[in-house]
């Protein structure tokens, strides 16, 4: 996968939005070209090790026949590529859990993708952005052909067939990783419980935790005191009869209290009359 040879190469073509246009050519003898738009990935809210801001290239309009290995090979001419991530739409790179096997993940949709190409150094970003528009990147070459059409569909169908031994191996690997994570979690909880030791009088030994995190006692009595304190604080801040429904509920409670007192007075008067001790005047 190398750029097509041309006699006269123009400068890079930049469109509004800061995107540089890169031309893709499926094969050296192909007349049609496809445009991919790239720019440096600059998202301040996303500061993760998976996408460093000074080494990540953001690309859109990647055709369906370009997989992650193909994209990695295409952009490797600008410099060593560390990783490639293709997605249906832009998004964060947060991973909520371990990487799942292909047997337990849904099939990806076929269509145009957006990609995040992470290089080993920042110079590769400048090289990709300054690549001439008239020099296309060739996808399929004699050294590394890319399958399309019926041959590609046949290979995809064969890959979708589940082999029992491979499936069992994937299941065993996942369960081993799950057991290992559970053991590490139990060890951390045990270590935390040993550090927080409560004596006979109810005092809790508070040890210094990690920097920036306040250590909190785990005593039941201390938790109840903290909950009671928070409840009183919330009641002090609560606005009384501020909303219409609060005023209506207050009136209903007042009327109910008056009716209750009225019924109690009636019973008391009836009892005094029965004992002939009722003297209204």
C-alpha positions in Angstrom: 0.0 0.0 0.0 1.9 3.0 -1.3 1.2 6.3 -2.9 0.6 6.3 -6.6 3.5 7.7 -8.7 2.8 11.0 -10.4 5.1 13.4 -12.2 3.7 16.6 -10.6 2.4 16.6 -7.0 0.4 19.5 -5.7 0.2 20.7 -2.2 -2.2 19.5 0.5 -5.9 20.4 0.0 -7.5 21.8 3.2 -11.3 22.3 3.4 -13.3 24.4 5.9 -13.3 22.8 9.3 -9.5 22.1 9.2 -9.8 18.8 7.4 -7.1 17.7 5.0 -8.4 15.8 2.0 -6.5 12.5 1.3 -7.3 10.5 -1.9 -7.7 6.8 -1.8 -7.3 4.5 -4.8 -8.3 0.9 -4.6 -5.7 -0.4 -7.0 -2.9 1.2 -9.1 -4.9 0.7 -12.3 -8.2 1.9 -10.8 -9.6 5.2 -12.3 -12.0 6.0 -9.4 -10.8 7.7 -6.3 -12.3 8.1 -2.8 -11.7 11.1 -0.5 -10.9 10.7 3.2 -10.9 13.7 5.5 -8.4 13.9 8.3 -7.3 16.4 11.0 -5.5 16.4 14.3 -7.6 15.0 17.2 -8.1 17.9 19.7 -10.7 17.2 22.3 -9.8 18.8 25.6 -12.5 16.9 27.5 -10.9 13.6 26.4 -7.5 13.2 28.0 -6.9 9.4 27.9 -3.8 7.3 27.2 -5.7 5.6 24.3 -5.9 8.8 22.3 -3.0 11.3 23.1 -3.9 14.7 21.8 -0.5 15.3 20.1 -0.3 11.9 18.4 -3.9 11.1 17.3 -5.3 11.7 13.8 -9.1 11.8 13.3 -10.4 10.5 10.0 -13.9 10.4 8.5 -15.5 8.9 5.4 -13.5 5.7 5.6 -14.9 3.3 3.0 -16.3 -0.1 4.2 -13.6 -2.2 2.5 -11.0 -0.6 4.7 -10.6 -2.5 8.0 -8.4 -1.5 10.9 -5.4 -3.5 9.6 -5.8 -1.9 6.2 -6.1 1.6 7.7 -3.0 1.0 9.8 -1.0 -0.1 6.7 -2.2 2.9 4.7 -1.1 5.5 7.3 2.1 3.7 8.3 3.8 5.5 5.4 3.6 8.7 7.5 5.2 7.0 10.5 4.9 4.1 12.9 1.2 3.5 13.9 0.5 2.5 17.4 -3.2 1.7 17.1 -6.3 2.2 14.9 -9.9 2.4 16.1 -12.8 2.4 13.7 -16.3 3.5 14.9 -19.7 4.2 13.4 -19.7 7.7 14.8 -17.3 9.9 16.8 -17.3 9.1 20.6 -15.1 8.8 23.6 -12.6 6.0 24.1 -13.8 4.9 27.5 -13.8 1.2 28.1 -16.2 -0.1 30.8 -14.7 -3.6 31.0 -12.3 -6.1 29.5 -12.1 -6.6 25.8 -14.6 -9.2 24.7 -14.1 -12.0 22.2 -15.7 -11.8 18.8 -18.1 -14.6 19.9 -19.7 -12.4 22.6 -19.8 -9.0 20.7 -22.5 -8.0 18.1 -21.5 -7.8 14.5 -20.4 -4.4 13.4 -22.5 -2.5 10.9 -21.2 -2.3 7.3 -20.8 1.2 6.1 -18.6 4.3 6.1 -16.6 4.7 9.4 -14.7 7.3 11.4 -11.3 6.4 12.7 -8.7 7.4 15.2 -5.1 6.7 14.2 -2.6 6.9 17.0 1.0 7.4 15.9 4.2 6.8 17.9 5.4 10.4 17.4 3.8 13.8 16.7 5.8 14.3 13.4 3.6 11.8 11.7 0.5 14.0 12.2 2.2 16.8 10.2 3.3 14.4 7.5 -0.3 13.1 7.0 -1.7 16.7 7.0 0.8 17.9 4.4 0.3 14.9 2.0 -0.5 16.1 -1.6 -4.1 15.7 -2.7 -3.1 14.5 -6.2 -1.0 11.6 -4.8 -3.5 8.9 -3.8 -3.0 6.2 -1.2 -3.3 2.8 -2.9 -5.3 0.3 -0.9 -4.7 -3.0 -2.7 -1.3 -3.9 -4.1 0.3 -7.1 -5.4 2.3 -7.5 -2.1 -0.8 -6.9 0.1 -4.0 -7.5 -1.9 -7.4 -6.6 -0.4 -10.3 -8.9 -1.1 -13.6 -7.5 -2.2 -16.8 -8.9 -3.8 -17.7 -12.6 -3.6 -14.3 -13.6 -2.3 -14.6 -11.2 0.6 -18.2 -12.5 1.4 -17.0 -16.1 1.3 -14.2 -15.3 3.8 -16.6 -13.5 6.0 -19.0 -16.4 6.0 -16.2 -18.8 6.9 -15.1 -16.6 9.8 -18.6 -16.4 11.2 -18.7 -20.2 11.5 -18.1 -21.1 15.1 -15.5 -23.7 15.8 -16.3 -25.6 19.1 -12.6 -25.8 20.2 -12.0 -22.0 19.6 -15.2 -21.2 21.3 -14.3 -23.3 24.4 -10.9 -21.7 24.5 -12.5 -18.2 24.4 -14.9 -19.1 27.2 -12.1 -20.6 29.4 -10.0 -17.5 28.9 -12.9 -15.2 29.8 -13.7 -17.2 33.0 -10.0 -17.2 34.0 -9.9 -13.4 33.7 -13.2 -13.1 35.6 -12.0 -15.2 38.5 -8.7 -13.3 38.6 -10.5 -9.9 38.8 -12.8 -11.2 41.5 -9.9 -12.5 43.6 -8.1 -9.1 43.2 -11.3 -7.3 44.3 -11.7 -9.6 47.3 -8.1 -9.0 48.3 -8.6 -5.2 48.1 -11.7 -5.4 50.3 -9.9 -7.6 52.8 -7.0 -5.2 52.9 -9.3 -2.2 53.4 -11.2 -4.1 56.2 -7.9 -4.8 58.0 -6.9 -1.1 57.8 -10.2 0.0 59.3 -10.3 -1.7 62.7 -12.9 -0.8 65.3 -12.0 -1.2 69.0 -14.3 -2.4 71.9 -15.6 1.1 72.7 -16.7 1.8 69.1 -13.8 4.0 68.0 -12.6 3.5 64.5 -9.0 3.7 63.5 -8.9 6.0 60.4 -5.8 5.5 58.3 -4.5 7.7 55.6 -5.9 6.8 52.2 -4.7 7.8 48.7 -3.9 11.4 48.0 -6.9 13.6 47.4 -9.4 11.1 48.9 -10.7 11.5 52.4 -10.7 8.4 54.5 -14.1 7.6 56.1 -14.8 5.2 58.9 -17.0 2.2 58.2 -18.6 1.9 61.6 -22.4 1.4 61.7 -22.7 3.9 64.5 -20.7 6.5 62.6 -22.8 5.9 59.5 -26.0 6.5 61.4 -24.6 9.7 62.9 -23.6 11.0 59.5 -27.0 10.1 58.1 -28.8 11.9 60.9 -26.6 14.9 60.5 -27.3 15.0 56.7 -31.1 14.7 57.3 -31.1 17.6 59.8 -29.1 19.7 57.3 -31.5 19.0 54.5 -34.5 19.9 56.7 -32.9 23.3 57.5 -32.5 24.1 53.9 -35.9 23.0 52.9 -38.3 25.8 52.0 -41.6 25.7 53.8 -44.8 26.6 51.9 -42.8 27.8 49.0 -44.6 25.8 46.4 -48.4 25.6 45.8 -48.6 21.9 46.6 -46.7 22.5 49.9 -49.2 25.2 50.9 -52.1 22.9 50.0 -50.7 20.0 52.0 -50.1 22.3 55.0 -53.8 23.4 54.9 -55.0 19.8 54.7 -52.9 18.8 57.6 -54.1 21.8 59.7 -57.8 20.9 58.9 -57.2 17.3 59.8 -55.6 18.3 63.1 -58.6 20.6 63.9 -61.1 17.8 63.2 -59.1 15.4 65.4 -59.2 17.9 68.3 -62.9 18.5 67.7 -63.7 14.8 67.9 -61.6 14.5 71.1 -63.5 17.4 72.7 -66.8 15.8 71.8 -65.8 12.5 73.4 -64.6 14.4 76.5 -67.9 16.4 76.8 -69.9 13.2 76.4 -67.9 11.5 79.1 -68.4 14.5 81.5 -72.2 14.5 80.8 -72.3 10.9 81.5 -70.6 11.5 84.9 -72.9 14.6 85.5 -69.9 16.8 85.9 -70.5 19.0 82.8 -70.9 22.6 83.8 -70.7 24.9 80.7 -71.5 28.0 82.8 
